[in-house]
Amino acid sequence: MEKSYVSLEKKLCIICGKEHETNSLLLDRRLKDSMEKYTVTGYEHCEDYQKKIDDKYIAMVEVSNDPDNGYATMKTEEANRTGTIVWVRKKAADQIFNLKINTPMVFVQPEVVKYLQELQLKEN
């Protein structure tokens, strides 16, 4: 593909890991043909999950790998997402895990997802 001095910005969803467009245009100030058609510039949750976050839900994103320094410090790019996402109300998550979660998502091990599913079954 040809290079250009303009590029369409994309972000990676911090929750599902998929690319999404931001409707922003990037420009090489030197006007050199240095960019591809799309440029990924970082992480940001996608529009699909914004309503859940606005409604005070937290995404529990299941990962298959065990981080070296613990799940709380796992880097987004190191996470091997399984595709399973469990949405829990922030207030309920604070009570279930007995701590304050101040982010819209956390990485969790499969056992946590299983535990949350068992809690849901008990309520029904």
N, C-alpha and C positions, 0 to 999 in steps of 0.2 A: 504494500500500500504506500502511496505517496505521503511524504511528510508535508506539514503545513505550519504556518506560524499561528494558526488558531486551532483550538481543540474544544470539544464539548466535555464538560466536567461530569464525572460519575463518582459516586461514593459507594462503599460497601456497607450493607446493612449490618450493624453491630449485632443484631439479634439473629437473623437468618443467614448472613454471609453472602447474600446475593447483591449483584451490582444494580444500582438504580440511578437514573439521570437526575440531575439537580436543576436543569434548565439554566445553567450558567455557562458562559463562554470564557475560555482561557486564552490569553494572548501572550505570545513571546514578544516582549518589549523591544527586542533587538530586530524584530521582523525577520528572523531566520527560520527556515523550514526545519524545525526541531521536534514537532509534535505529531502524534498519531491523531486519528479522527476523534478518539475518546481517550481521556486521561483520568485515571482513578487517583483521587487526591486524599483519601482518608476514609474514616468510618463515620457513619451517621445512620440512625434507624430510618427505615423506609416509611412512606406514607401509610402503608397497610397497618402498621403497628402504632401509629401516632394516636389514634382514638383510644386504644387500650391504655397507653401510657398516660394520656390526659385524664382517663377515668381512674387513675391511681392503681393500675395493675403493674406487677413486676413480671418480666419474662424469666422463667427458669429454663435455661438452655442446656440441654443434656449434651455432654461431651464424652467421648470414649477414651480419651487419654488421661493419664494421671500426671498433673503438673509437678515439676520438681519442687516448687516452693509453695504449693497449695493452690486451691481454686480461687481464693481471694486475690491472688497476685498473678493469675494466668494472663498472659498477653493474648489479645484478640487473635492475632495472626497465628498463634500456637494451638488454638482450640480446634479439635477434630469434632465438629458438630455431627450429631447423629441424625438430626432432622426433627427431633422431638423437642417441642417447646410447650411448657406448662405455664399458663397465666394464673397468677395468684394475686388477690387484692393485697396491696401494701400493708394494710392494717392486719390482715390475717397472717401474712408472712412474718411480720414483726412478732406476732404471738407464737406462731408455730416454731420459729427458729430462735426465739428469745433474744433477738438483736434487731437493731435498726438497719434496714437496707436503704441506702440513699442513692441508688442507681436504678435506671429503668430495666436493667437485666443483670443476671448473674449466671455464671457457669456452674453446673451441678453434675455430680456423678449419677449414674443410672439408678443407684440405690435411693437417692433422694426423689427421683421421679416416681419410682415404685411406691415409696412411702406416701407421697402426695396423692397418688392414684388410690391407694388403700384408704386414706382419709376421706376422699371423695365418695368412695363406695359406702363407707360407714354412715355418711350423712344422708345418703339416699335410701 
